[in-house]
Amino acid sequence: MNKGIHSILQLDPARGGPVLDSQQFREAVIARLRLLIPFAAACCTTVDPHTLLTTGAVTEQGLEEVHSVLFEYEYLHEDYMKYDQLAASDIPAVCLSGVTGGSLEKSARYRKVLRPAGFGDELRVALRTGGVCWGFLTLFRLLGQPPFQEQECAMLASVSPLIAERLRAYASVLPVSAADRATPEDNGILVLSDRLVPVSANAAARYWLKEIWNLEPLEEGQLPGPVRAVCLRVLGANRHAATGPAQARISLPTGDGAYLTVTASLLGGPQRQLAVSLVSARSADVFRLLAEAFALTAREKQLAEMLALGLSTKELAASLHISAYTVQDHLKSIFAKTGVSSRRELISRLLPR
């Protein structure tokens, strides 16, 4: 077992590690890795596994001034080591010096953002487990420091599934009943300029923005990562193609049993403003996230969705062309993975209406 794997395993509560929330865990990961690999700054981001849009980031001091600009380069410019490409790559950890053959100047992100801020090489890691990406880890070195080495990338690739598994576990939080949540009844509406400067917002939008600010150590008033991400995806798609998508959306847990869906749409007119909707997530959006978080198989997802129709075991078996015993086996597996004990509980929590 290499040192990196051993160090990250020590953060697992099942192995006697501390009980941490998602933000504390990511901070602890960065601290552990710093003992193994020298770097000047780091950022660890969780993402919606379906869209790869950020649901919150832990960003170290020194990156605040460039973090929002790095967001823009990710969605609005072509460059090396894009996160969505890395998530689909066979190699989960790469460094900028490696992909550019040692010529960092080939990267516009380096020339326009990193170098002016005093940073040199950059190492990115896709945090994947079971073929699903749950986040990204990015490490930075200062100008003049040696570039990241192949063995350092290999070590981070080896710990990537362990970090991802913990992030997946944090995402597997069953929603509480809507009756137990004091969330706004109105849709939250936020209007932004195409430079992502807030123009106006209603009370519901201000409520949800405060909820998202709690997911990232940001000062109130700063645009949260999830909102920035959906807006930039729409702007980027429409910049590169006149027929780009009219909207982008993301769903995320807010940490208190509530789930939020954030949708950005590009408004017409000469001002190119963006309308951002913030609403309690629909049951389909919640199920989509939780099915991945609980690692349900394709058949288990299908069966869980059909349970909401009120079908009996015999009817489920007939619909799926499997035996009633197989249905029961699938249900036992679903109950074990989700921590519920009955169909009623599964439907009310995993498939809320």
Number of C-alpha atoms within 10 A of each C-alpha: 7 9 12 20 17 11 17 20 17 14 21 18 12 10 9 10 12 13 12 15 12 20 20 13 21 23 18 15 17 24 12 16 20 15 11 13 16 15 21 17 19 24 20 22 23 26 23 21 21 14 14 18 26 24 25 24 23 22 21 15 11 14 18 11 11 14 14 16 14 17 16 18 18 21 21 18 15 12 14 19 21 14 19 15 11 20 24 14 11 7 13 23 26 24 24 23 21 18 14 14 9 13 11 21 14 16 19 16 20 22 14 14 18 23 17 12 16 13 20 23 24 24 24 25 25 29 31 25 18 10 10 20 28 30 28 27 24 19 22 22 21 18 16 10 13 13 21 23 14 12 9 18 20 15 18 24 21 17 22 25 22 19 26 22 20 18 26 26 13 17 22 18 21 22 22 16 13 13 7 9 12 8 14 14 9 13 15 21 21 22 22 20 16 16 12 15 13 16 12 13 16 13 14 19 22 16 14 22 21 14 18 24 20 15 19 17 15 17 11 12 11 12 18 25 23 24 24 19 26 24 27 23 23 23 26 19 18 17 14 11 9 8 9 14 15 13 20 21 22 25 27 24 24 16 17 11 14 22 22 20 19 23 21 28 20 22 17 9 7 6 9 14 20 26 21 25 19 26 22 23 18 15 15 14 17 24 21 16 22 22 20 21 22 18 20 18 14 11 12 17 18 12 19 22 16 17 18 17 10 13 12 12 17 13 13 19 18 13 12 14 9 12 14 17 12 12 20 13 12 19 21 14 15 24 16 12 15 20 13 17 13 11 16 14 14 21 19 15 20 26 23 19 12
